[in-house]
Amino acid sequence: MDNKARSTRTAGVGVTALALGAMLTVLGPHPAGATTQQPAVPSVTGPRTVAPAPAMAGPDDTAVLGQDTRSLDGLQITPSAPRPWTPADTSAGSDRFNYLVTVKFTNNSNKNIDLSDVMTEANTDGGATHTINDSANDVGMSLDAGRLAPQQTSTLKYGFSTESKPSYVNFDFKMFLGDDTAQFTYTWR
């Protein structure tokens, strides 16, 4: 197996392990007498109730879409909650249920950061989940996303679709060719 295939396989296993760990944290057994505060599980378009999370937790924590900010290699990432959205007829990847996430990026490092190096992936329980590329609405990561100078901010839009209405969304961020441990997941229920 060549290094590229091994790297791709390792990244896939890491994302799967991260998702499994998040599920076990939420759904796993708790010691006798322990109580946990679980978020309500509303529809994707309805109001949400979520236990408060720290504003800037470590990379091993799962953040909440629309509430939390995380930093990845000096890049502060603040995504919105997913909202229903209708892509253009010319878009690729749309399905029955389409959602849009707007992400604000702020470069808090002392070097330029290329936004095309930020990789994202949406996973849900709504069947096959696809990335939507919609150039008519400027949705989807493009190779010309630009470079951010230190302290500069940019906002990009990401779309994804599902076959059925999901009860949760996991949105992963990772730097291309970055450290495999430098990634994190935002979740939304």
C-alpha positions, 0 to 999 in steps of 0.5 A: 500500500502506498503512502497516499492510500495509507494516509487516506485510510488513516484519516478515515479511521481517525474520523470514524474513531472521533465520531465513535468516541463522541457517541460513546461519550453521549450514549455510554454507561454512567456510574451508578447514581451519576446524572447527566444533562442531555440535550433535547433532540428536536427536528433539524429546523426546530428550536434547540436546547443544549447544555452550555459548553465552554467557549474555547475548549481543547481539540478533543472536545466536540463543539456545538454548531452555531454556539462554539468557536474552536481554533485549528492551527491558529485559525479561529473557526465559528460556524453557524447552525445548519439551516434548510436551504434550496441550492441552484438547479445547476448545483452538484450534490443536492438531495431531498434535504439540503442544508447550509452552514456559514463559517467565519474564519479568523487568522489568529496566527502570525503567518498567512493561512490558505483557506483552501487547506481547510477540509470539511466533511458533514456526516448525519444519520439522514442516509447518504450525506453529500457535499453540495457545490453551488457556484451560483450561490457561492457555496462550497470550498473552492481552490481560490478561497484565498489566503488570510493574513494575520488578524484577517477574517473571511466567511465561507458557505458550505452546503450538504444534503441528506436523503432523509431528515437527520436528527444530528449533524457532525461537521468535521474540520481538518487542515490538509496535510496537517497533523492528523490530531489537529482536527475537531468535530462540531455537532448539532442535534 
